[in-house]
Amino acid sequence: MHSDALPQNHSRLKSTNNLSFFLNKPHDVKFDQRPVPQLSSPNDVLVAVNYTGICGSDVHYWDHGRIGQFIVEEPMVLGHESAGTVVEVGSAVKTLESGDRVALEPGYPCRRCDNCLAGRYNLCRDMVFAATPPHHGTLTGFWVGPSDFCYKLPETVSLQEGALVEPLAVAVHIVRQAQVTPGNSVVVMGAGPVGLLCGLVAKAFGASKIISVDIIQSKLDFAKELGFTHTYLSQRISAEDNATAIIKQCDLGEGADVVIDASGAEPSIQTSLHVVKTGGVYIQGGMGKADITFPIMAMCQKEVTAKGSFRYGPGDYKLAIELIASGVVQVKKLISDVVDFGQAEDAFEKVKQGQVVKILIAGPNEPMQGKQHLALRSNGEANASAAHSQRVQFSEIRPELHRHVLDRAIKNVLSTELAQFTYAQIFYGLPTGDVSWDRRYSGAFGDHPIDSEHDELCPGALDKAQDYYEQWNSDILTFDPTAIANYQGTELGSKAFNVRLVELVVVALHEAGVLLFQLDFRIHQGDIDAITNWKMPHIAGLVDVPPRPTLFSHHAYLDADIYPNGVADIVGYWAEDRVLGGVTVFDRRAEKSADLQIPNIYFHSCRRRQTHRVYKLRDDQQEVLFDFLLAEAGSLPPEPNPLPILSDAQNCIRVDSESAITHRGIYRDIWERKPITKEERRLLERRPKSDIDYPEAAEEALRINKQLGISVPKLRERSPSL
């Protein structure tokens, strides 16, 4: 294939940002980066994997390292039940575009053999199937597949439901093999996910009786909740006796029209042949031992039509999606839990122990809501600290020129009076009254102790900050490996280089604040507890505001329980905001886009008279920032200092902070902010619907307060130094 058949921007994808879950050998797994897969055909698409379910075959590989003749001999990425978002398409793809949400069919046939040409591609001997040795699976950041095996999801089908299209397609194929028709009685042996889905599909096909048989009562109880008409708890008796009891208990007359074995267990298979009626249909859908004792006499004497069923074929995926979209089959009821990528092995253990019906693993790039926020989020501080411990030392940055430019950029910022005044307040132990008053909504805090005291820095605090700058050594800094790889992979002088430089500089400013706060000689060390325990007086119509962990805080960055450095990281975000004009975050979805490989820079400010939304820096603001950071030592003019860079009416690309991470992929660190809560969503929905132009925060606050009848105290003037 000619190289010009591929999109020109494909080569700009970073080749190291593809975290994957590998199986080395039974119960030996690892998380590791691997290259983002390349489009090998103009008909291929690149997909960012959002959610992946765990199949019994995945657990079998994890537990035993093999299934039959398929043996894991080299590290293999697990997973094959996935849904994701298209980020790049080949030049010949007409049915999909970047941003489309798709369910992935994970097996790709040769398209040329007799089985493929006969319309039975699922039986192709040259099938390349995900997570079947030697082929990698979909528990990864990015996946490439043929566009006709990536099925666009309707708006009514979520990505989590999309991850269940694969097992539902298995059930669709089984029920199609059985040729279930209206009025049939259908017995399903095994109440695992596929067995449950077989019953729901059979019901959709018109079956009047749907019976679930299993050895675990709790599974049968769940089957009943899903809509099975009957259940039977299999007993430790002969297959014939169990069959007799099923027929009698479920009023099946001479037997069931259709029996589907979805368990693969020998006793279940034996019972099935005694339950099915004369002339009935028996389908073997579950995989089990290669050789078993089979009641061939029962099958022959009743002229049972017996068939096997393997994976899925033409039309099965499309029908599965239609069943979900129409609401006929509600697969979301099967989802017991959704965990982040860092909990993948725990999810496998839960499936093995039978603790869940269906568990989904979010992709490593998936912004998650609720208790599962981003990759590693719900593991809390332990996982955050573990990720933090793998960071790259400043001295390891290559080439040397990149390291030199970064060092100079950091020192350019630290040399400013604003930066030294900011860090002096951390030495001081408390922000000054002016700075405290300048925080968002500070005017509503009433008689906070900081408002009437500490208007000036204590003597010596600024001197300490200046000494800190003069003795600064960037070798104390550590950075995220991906951020370093992105920076090292850019060309000096390019916009990509400048953006990646900003990403590292803001981390340095953050780390400086963390290190200072962790020192023991803060002048007002004893006042921190009083500030922490102070609670804003109750105001009618507003939700009570809990005590802040420290007044060195930004209203949206307060998750000390999961930060690697606890409260010190809150102070780090505060320092960024005071020095630059906002906490700096990036459009991570742009990094995955086919058109926007360079992430957009956003600021998130915590100041009066500034928008409280996350806003994109304009091009001219970015250029001012780039020029300042790249200035040679000694060439910086004393005035005007471009920092802080504040928003104005022209910063019109703004995103609600509540949804920036969860819906827009705008963030910097994997642990920086919690997603929106139900209470926050309720308040957000109360905001006037005409608020489409994003008025300034102060104007909006005044309007809402006026509507609620809340008097607003007169705001004192800001200090010119701010």
N, C-alpha and C positions, 0 to 999 in steps of 0.2 A: 504494500500500500504506500502511496506517495505521502510524504510528510505534510504536503499542503492540503491534504484531505481533513486534517484535524484543525480545530480552532486555534488561531494564532496565540490566544492568551493561555492556552493550556500549560505551556512550559513555565508559567509564572507561579503555578501552585507550589507551595513549599513541600519539599519531599520528605520532611521529617515529622510533620504534624499529623500523625495518623496513629493514635494510641489504639492498641489492640490487646485482646485477651487470649493468650496462648496456653495450650496444653502441651507440656513437655512429655509427661508420662502420667499414669494414673495418680490423681490427687497432687500433681506437681504442676502448678500453673504460674504464670507471670504476666505482668502488664509491661508492654514494651512498644516503642515506636517502630513503625515500618514505613516505607515510602508510600505516599499517596499513589494509588494505582493509576496507570496511564490508559487513556482511551486507545484501544488496539484496532478499532474499526470506526469508520464514520457513522455507523449505526449504534455505537455505544453511548451510554450516558454515565456520568459520574454522580453518585448519590451520597449525601451525608446521612449516615444511619442515625435515626432518631430513637427507635425502640426495637428491641429484640426479645422474643420469647424463648423459653427453654423447652426443647423437645426431649422425649425419652431417649432418643438416640444420642443427643448431646450428653445427657447424664451418663449413659452407658460408656461412651468414650472417656468421659472424665473419671468414671469409676473403674473401668477395666482396660482402657487404652486400645480397645479394638471392638469391632462388630463383625463376626465371621471372618472373612478373608481380608477385610479392611483394617489394617493395623497402623496405629500412629507411630511412625518410626522417626519422624522429624517434628520439631515444634509446629503445632497446627492451631490456627485461630478457630475457635468454636462458634456455633450459632448459625442458624439458617432461617429462622422465622422473623422477618424484619420488615420494617417500613421506614421510609426516609424522605429526604427532600432533594430534588434534583439541583445540582449546582453547576453542571456543565453538560452540554449535549454535543454529539458529533455533527459534522456538517450535513449528513444525510437524514438526520432525525427530524421528522415533521410533526410528530404527535405529542411531543413533550418539550417543555422549555424550562429554563432555570426558575426555581421557586415552586414547581409542581410537587405535590405530595404523592408518593407512590408506594404501593405494596410490591415487594420484591419476590418474584418467583426465582428460587435459588438454584435451579438446575438448568443447564444449557446443553441441548442435544446437538448432534452433528448436523442434523437437517438433511442428511443424504442417504442414510441406511434404509433398509426395507421397512423397519418399524417406523422410522420418522416419516417416510413417504406414505405409509399406510395410516398415518394419523395417530400413531401410538408412540409419540416421542418419549413418553415417560419410561419406555422399555429400551431406549437407545443404549447399546452396549458401550458407546463412547461418551456417555453423559458426563459432563463436568458438574458435580453437585457440591454445593457449599458444605464445608466441615465434614467432608468424606475424603479420607486420605487418598492422595497427597494434597488435596485442594483446601485452601483456607476458607473460613466461614465469615459470618457477617457481624461478629462481636468486635467491631472495629469502627474507626471514625468515618472512613470513606470506602465505597464499594463501586466497582464498575461492572455493568452488565448490559446485555443487548436491550435496546429500547422497547422491543416487543415483549420482553419479559419483565418490564416495569410497568405496573398498571396504575394509571392515575386514579386517585381517590376522589370521590364526590365530596362536596363541601360538608355533607351530613355525616361523613365517616372520619373519625379522628385518626391521628397517627398511631395511637395506642391500639385502637380497633384494627388499624391497618396491619399491625404486627400479628394479628390473629387470623388474617386472611389465609395464611399458609396452612395451619391446621384445619381451618374450615374447608379449604379446598380439598384436603385429604378426605374429609367426611363427605363432601359433595361427590367426589369420585367413587367412594364406597357405595353410597346410596344410589348413584347412577348405575353402578355395576349390578346392584340388586334389583333395579327397575321397579322401585317402590311406586305403587299407584294408590289413588284414593281408596280408603276403606281397608287397606292392608293392616295386619297386625305385625309389629316389628319388635323383636327382642334384641337388645344390645347387650352383649356380654362385656363387662368392664365399664366402670364409671370414671375413667380418666378423661382428660380433655377431649381426645378424639372420640371416645365412646359417647360422651355427653353431646358433642357436636353432631355425631351421627343421628342421635335421637331427635335433635332439633331440626336437622335437615329432613329427616323422614317425616316429621310432623308438617314441615313446610310443603312436602310433596303430597300430603293428604292422608298419611297414615292415621287410623282411628285409635289404635292402641300402640303405645310406646312403652316398652318395659325395660327397665334398667336392672341388671344383675351384677352384683359385686359381693366381695367378702367383707367390706367395711361399711358399717351402717351409716356413718357420717357422710360418706360419698352418696349413698342412696338418698339420704335426707336432702342433700343438695340437688340431686337429680329431680326429686319431687318438686322442689322449689322452682326449678327451671321449666317444668311443665310436663314431665313424664307422667303418664297416666297410672302406671304401676311400678312397683319396685319389688325385688326379691333378694333377700340376704342368703347367699349360697351357704349350704350346710356341709359338714364333714360326713357326707354320705356318698353313695355311688352316683355316677353321672346319670344313670337311668332314674334313680330315685329323685335327684334334684330336678331333672326334667319333668317328671311326673308332678312334683310339687309346684313347679312354675306354671305348668299348663292348668292345673286345678286352681291355684290361687289367683291366677290372672284371667281365668275363664277363656282359655284359648281353644276350646273344643278339641279338634284333632291335632292341634299344634299351631305354631306361628307360621304366617305366610312367609316371613323373611326373618332370618337370624343372622346377625352380624357379630362376629367375634372381633372385638377391639382390644383384647387383652394379650393374646399370644400365649396364654397359659394352657397347659395340656388339659387339666380338668375342665376348663371353660370350653375348649374346643370339643371335647368329648360330649359334654352336656348339650352343646349346640346341635349336634347331629341327632340327638334324641328329642329335642324341643321342636325342631322344624317339622312341619306337616308333610304328608305325602305329596310329592310334586312341588314342594316349596323350594325356596332359594336360600342357600347358605353362602355367605361371603366371609372370607378370611382377610381381615384388615389389619389385625395386630401381628407384630413380629415377635417370634419366640424362639424356642430351641429348633435346631435344624431338623432333628428327628424325634418324633413322638409316636405314641400308640394311638392309632386313629381308628374309630369305629366304622370301618369300611362297609360292613354288612348293613348297618343302619342306613347309610347313604344309598347303597345299591337297592335295598328292598323298597325304599320309599321313592326311588328315582328322583333324588334331590339334585337340583342344579347347583353345583358347587363351583365357586370362582374365587380367585385371588384378587387382591386389589393392591396396587403399588403406586404410591404418591398421587399424582394428578396429571390430567391430560388436557387436550384442547377444550377450552370453554369453562373449565372448572374454576379457575381464578375469577373470571368475569362473573360467573354465577354467584360465587361466594361473596364478592363485593356487592352485587345487587341484593343479596339476602340481608346483608348488614345495612346497606343504605336504606332499604325499605322498612327496616325495623322488624322484619319477620324473624330473623335470628339476632338476638341481642348478645353478642359475644362479650361485651364489656362486663356482663355479670360474672364471667369466668375469671376476670382479673382479680386475684387476691391481693396483689401488692405490686408496686413499682419501685425499684431500687436504682440507685445511681451506679455508674459504671464501676466504681471502686468496690462495690459489694457483690461483684459477679460470682465469686466462688461461694459466698454465703447463700446466694440465690440457688446455686446448684445443690447445695446441701439441703436447703429447704424442700426442693423438689424431690430429692432422693428420700427424705424422711416423710414425705407425704403431707407436709405442713401447708401446702398451697394447692389450689387448682391450677391456676396459671399465674406465673410471675414474669414481669417484664423488666428488662435491664435497659436503662436509658443509655443512649450513645454517649461517648466521651465529650461530644460537642453540644449535647442537648441541655438547654436551660430548663431546669425543672421547677415545678411549683410545689407548694406545701412543704412537707418535711424533706422532700427530695428536690434540692434546688439546682445544683450543678454537679458535675462529676466530683465525687468525694465529699459532697456537701453534708449529707446526713450522717456521715461517720464522725462529724464533730471535730473537736480540737485535735484528737489523736491523729486522724488522717491528714488534717491540714498541716500539722507539725511534721508528719512523715514526708509530705510533699515538699515542705519548706526545707527539710534537711538535705534534699537532693539538688539544691540550687547550685548555680555555677559561681565560682569566685571571680571577682573583677579581674584578677591577674591572669585568668585563663582566656580572656577575650582575645580573639584573633580576627584579622591581622592587627599588628601593633598600632597602625594608624587609626583604626576604628577605636581601639582602647584609648589612644591619646585624645581623640576628638571627644569621646564621652567624658573623660576626666576634665577636659577644659570646659565643656558645657555645664557640668555639675558645679565647678568652681565659679563660673560666670554667675550662676544663680546665687550661690552662697555668699558671693562678694557684695551683694546688694544690701542696703540698709534695711529693706523690708524683710529679707530672709533672716538677717541677724536679729532684728527686733522680734520676729516670730519665734526663733529658737531661744531668744533670751527669756521669753515668757515661760517656756518649758523649764529652763533653769530656775526661773523665779518660782514656779510651782502653781501659778494661777495666771490666766489671761488678764490683761488690764480691763478696766471698766469699759473703755471705749470699744475694745475688741469684743468683749462679751455682748455689749449692746448692739453691735453690728451683726450679730448672728440672727438668723431667721426667727421671727416671732418673739425675739427677746423682749419686746415692749409689752407683751402679755404676761410676762413672768412675775410682775408685781414686785414685791419687796425682796428680791433675791439678794443675798448678802454680797454678791459680787458687784451689784449696781451702785452701792453707796460706799464701797471701800476699794482700795487697790487701784486708784486711778493712775498711778505712776508705777513704773518698774522700781523695785528696790535697788539701791546702789550696788553696783558690782555685777548685776545680772547681764547687762549689755556687754560689759567687758569680757565676761565669761564666753558669751556667744561669739564675740570677735576673735577671742583666742581659739575657740573651737574651729572657726573658719581657717585661721592662719596655720593651724596644725592639722588641717584636714588631710586625710590619706584615703583615697578611694579604694584601696586594697581591702578595707574592712567590709565592703559591700558584697552582697550575693544577689543573684538574679535567677529568675525562672529559666530553665534550659531552653524552652521553646522561644522565649523572647530573645535570648542570646543568639540562638540559631537564626532567627529571622533577621536580626541586626547584622550578623556576620555575613549573611547571604545577600546583602544589599550593596549597591555600588555608591561609593562616596560621591556626593553631589546630587544624587537623585532624590526625588520626593519620598520614595520608599525609605531611603536612608534617613532622611530628616524625621519622618514619622516614627520610625523604629528608635531613633535617638531620643525623641520625646518620651517614648514609652519607658526607656531605661532611666532617663533623668528623673521622671516623676517617682519612680521606684526609689531612687537615691534620696530624694527629698523626704519621702515617706520613711525610709530606713533611718535617716538622720534624726527625725522626730522620735522614732522608736528608741534609738540608742540613748538619746538624752533623757527621755522619760524614765528609762530603766536605771538611771543613776540614783544614788541614795542621798545626794546632798542638796535636793531641791529646797529652796529657802522656805517655802510655805508648805512643806510636806504634811504638816498636821492639819491643814485646812481642807485637804482633799475629802476626808470623810464627811465633813459638814456639807460640802458642796454636793457630794454624792447622795446624801440622805435627804436633801431638800426636795420637796415635792411641790409642783406648781399648784396654787390654789384652784379649787374647783370652779369652773365657769359654766353656767347653765347653757345647755345646747352643744357643748363641746365634750369630746372624750377626754378623760383624765390623762394627763401626760405623766408617765412614770419618771422617777428620778433618773437623771443622766449619770453615767458612770464617772464622768468628769466634764468640766466645762471646756476642756480641750476636745470638742467633739463636733462632728457634722451630723445633722439630724438623720441622715440616711445610712450612716456607717457606724453602727453601735453594737455589732454582733461579737462582743468580746469572747463569748463562750466558744466560738469556733475559729477565732483568729489565732494564727500561730503564736503571736506575742500578746494575746489577750488585750487588756485595756491599752497597752502601749501602741497597738496598731490603730486604735481609735484616735490616739494623739497623732499618729503618722498621717492619717487622712486629714485631720484638722490642719496640720502643717502644710500639706499640699494646697488645701483650699486657701489658706491665708497668703501663701507666697504666690501661687499661680493665678488664683481667681476661681478655682474650683478643683474638686477631685477629678483627675483626668481618666476618662474611660474611652473605649474604642468600639467601633462597630465590628464585632467579630464575625457577623454574617457576611460582611463585605469581604473578609479574608477568604471566605469559601465561595464567593460569587465568581461566575465566569467573566464578569465585566469589571469588578472592582476589587482587585487584588490588594490594594493599599487600603488599610482600614481608615475610616473617618475618625477624626479626633473630636471628642465631646468633652465639655466641662459640666460638672455638677456642683453648683455653687450653694453656699449656705450663708447668705448675706442679705441684709435688708435692702430693699429696692432692687433686688435681682430676681429673675425668674427662679422658681424652685424646681423647674423642670431641667432635665438633662438636655443641653443644647449643643448644637454643632458649631465649631469654630468656623468663621468665614475664612475664605482663602487669604484675605489681607491680614487677618489676625494670625493665621498660621505662619505667614511669611515673616511677620514681625517677630514671632516667637522663634522661628528658625534662625533668623539673622542674629538675634540676641544670643542664642545658644552657640552658634558657630563662630562668633566673633573671636579673633585672636586675643591672646592674653595682652592686657595693657591697652587694647584698642577700644574698650567699652567707654562710651561717654558717661560722665557722672549723671547727667540728666539729658533727656527724660528717660527714666526707667520704664520699660513697657509693662512691667509687672505691677499689680495683677492685671490680667486681661479679663475685663468684665463684659457682660452681655449688654446689648442694647436692642432697640426695636428691630434692627436688621438681622439679628440672630433668630431667624424665623423657623429654623428646623429644630423643633423642640419635642421632647418625648416625656410623657409622665414618668417620673422616677419609679413609680409603683410597677410599671410594666416594662421598663427599659431592659431589664435582664430577662424576665419571664417570656416576653413576647417579641422583643426586638433584638436580642442578642447583643446588647450594649453593656459591656462590662470590662474590667481589667483582670481581676483575680478570680479564682474559682470559689473563693469564700467571702467575697467582699460585702455582699448585701443579701438580706433575706428577701424572698419573694413577697408579693402582696398577700395580706391576710384577709379573711372574710370581713372583718370590721373595716379595714382600710378600703376594701372594695365597696362596701356599703357607703362610706363617706365619699368615695370618688364618684359613685353614681348619683349622689345628691348634688353634685356640682351642676350649675346651670348648663343645659344642653347647648345654649348659644355660645358657649365658650370655645368656639372653633378657631379664633385668632390668637389664642394664648396671650391674654393681657398680662401685664407685669404683675408679679406676685403681690406687691403692696396694694395695687389697685383692686386686685381680686380679694385680698383679705379684708380691705375696707368694705367692699360691697357685701361680702358674706356676713361680716360682723354687723353691718347695718341691717341686713335682712333678719338677723337673729336678735336684734335689739341690744347688742353688746357695745358698750362704750369703749372707745379705744383711747388709751393714754397718749398724751402729746409726746411725740418722739423727739428726743434731743438731737441736736445736730451731730453729724459724724465728725470725727477728728480729721483734719486735713492729712494727717499721717497715714490714714487708712486708705 
